[in-house]
Amino acid sequence: MSTMTSDVWVFIEQRYGKPADVSFELLCKGRKLAQGMGGSLKAVVMGDHVDGLVADTFRFGADEAIVIDHPALNQYRTIPYSRILSDLVRTRSPRIVLFGATIIGRDLAPRVASATRSGLTADCTDLQISDVAYLRKDYKNLLLQIRPAFGGNIIATIITPENPVQMATVREGVMEMHPVDNPVAGKVTSIPYIAGPADEIVTIIEQHREENRVNLKAAPIIVAGGYGLGSKGNFKLVYDLAHALGGEVAGSRAAVDAGFVPPERQVGQTGVTVRPKLYIAVGISGAIQHRAGMQESNNIIAINSDPGAPIFGISHYGIVGDATEVIPRFIEVFRNKLK
């Protein structure tokens, strides 16, 4: 490896030229991390005809785009993508590399980390830069990789002090996305694509994709139900309240596991992270893993029969009571207001 830099890299994920939101969210976070180390933020863009995508990375804070543009990279394939990115990490030695915790990111990140002997933590909910004293040694500018652990019962801070390159994956929606006020006319560094001997071992013959019809991230109002509702029949109350308010339905992991609500509607560390204007949590105890996915909501109303439920610790308004009695009253009052 070359001399270690203080640079933060973000892998920009795209499908047919359409970028993943999580990549821009990570650019926004990566900029703060780079500033904390006195380094620069670089976007790694692979694909075919990605000029427009490169321009977008500068709008979200990148100082430089490392671009590998070739028809062979039109669709994501594990072997060429991981080979190219591993070679770049070896030769250019970034300090931090960030990936979205998507299907592509989860396939790519561990392969690159393994090939380059880098530290990697999955599904981080926060990232920070700090000097750390560990085993009587001082380490400068370590990446604090923060995520729930032990089934969501604790928040763990993970460091990889012995690894010069530190990597992390982050779920979509965890970091806030906003364009920078004064984007720079960033530098574009084009890397020639050189085919590898194993690149064509796997070829894509045809691909079938179905777009997700549920978009919880964009919903201003979300009504979420938990296992505490007791049955699928009772969970229908969540749908009724969401319908009355014009909101989307969501659920905790326990509610999904119980079959009350489909997996694409799961909120939390192993689901979607949301920031609606109003989040109503019904029969949800509020384990760390669920709170990680909704605690940034503008207003949180919790309805739970247990007055000691952790969800009340982060809610703006709390109602202690049986949801089967409370929700019908909610709906009735709301409908009367509309008359």
Order of alpha helices (4+ residues) and beta strands (2+ residues): beta-beta-beta-alpha-beta-alpha-beta-alpha-beta-alpha-beta-beta-beta-beta-beta-beta-beta-alpha-beta-alpha-beta-alpha-beta-beta-alpha
